Amino acid sequence: MKHLLSIDDLSREEIENLVEEAVRFTGEKTKAGAVAEKSVGLVFAEPSTRTRVSFERACRLLGRHSVLLGAGDSSLTKNESVEDTFENLVALGCDALVARLPDGVDLVRLSKFESCPIVNAGFGREEHPTQALLDLVTLFDSVAEGDWDALRSKTLVISGDLLHSRVAGSWAKLAEKIGLKIVWNAPEVWRRKQAEDLVGNYVGSREEALEKADVWMALRVQKERFSSEAKTDSSSLEDYIRDYQVGKEDLSKAGCFLMHPGPVNWGIELDADLQDFEKSLILEQVRIGVATRAVILRFLSSPTQI
Ligand code: CP
């Protein structure tokens, strides 16, 4: 059974084909055909705006019905296991499952699930593969204008709370697979060993990172994790803003594009003056996420067709 639980589940060729297919798919009204009349179960045990709505829109584009279990809606709150929840949704007519689940889900066990494909829509802090893939589609389409060599000549800076970011977890693997240059920019306390081991260089200072950047991708500072972990507090947040926040003047001078997976903390990782930045791709990421997720759902239904 083909799942998308991690970037590890895709080959470089599959990634490149998915990206090109997502660009082709953007703007098309429907691609029903082979997958019409099928239901996709959306299990969102944690809050989401972009991911949840874009999967709902993707299902609609594919002519597929979607059923949503929102945070607090399901019997997961009565300690039903994730596997039992999924098996019951299959029994109820779902033939693909998209799930956002809290930390602690056993990906190895889920990878053995045989009843239908599962898409990881953000599990805890480990990975968010569809977000990294839609970021890649945005880069390929808007920055490299459909040219893989041009994309590989660019440097993507990923800056912010890498430690808690599942997007960083998927990007570390994705960049290595497709051969994209990444520079990680984060204070020591938010660095991520996995990313350091896998790909790219850490650059401590914002100024050095700005010199290298063709694209600046900021990640959300996850303030909700501060109280439960001693690693960060409000005084280090003030230090972070002083040393790592970027604004319009920084990015204009560097001549780089701006990306962010959202939601953005305006005034923390990004100055609010970037809300109308002309080289911002933030809403383009959201827009292209619908096509990307539609193509991913179609691919998992028929992996040999891509
Ligand atoms: N980027 C992202 O996953 O956003 P949501 O939490 O709103 O889905």
Residues whose N, C-alpha, C, O or C-beta is under 5 A from the ligand:
A	BS01	CP	P47 S48 T49 R50 T51 R52 P261 G262 P263
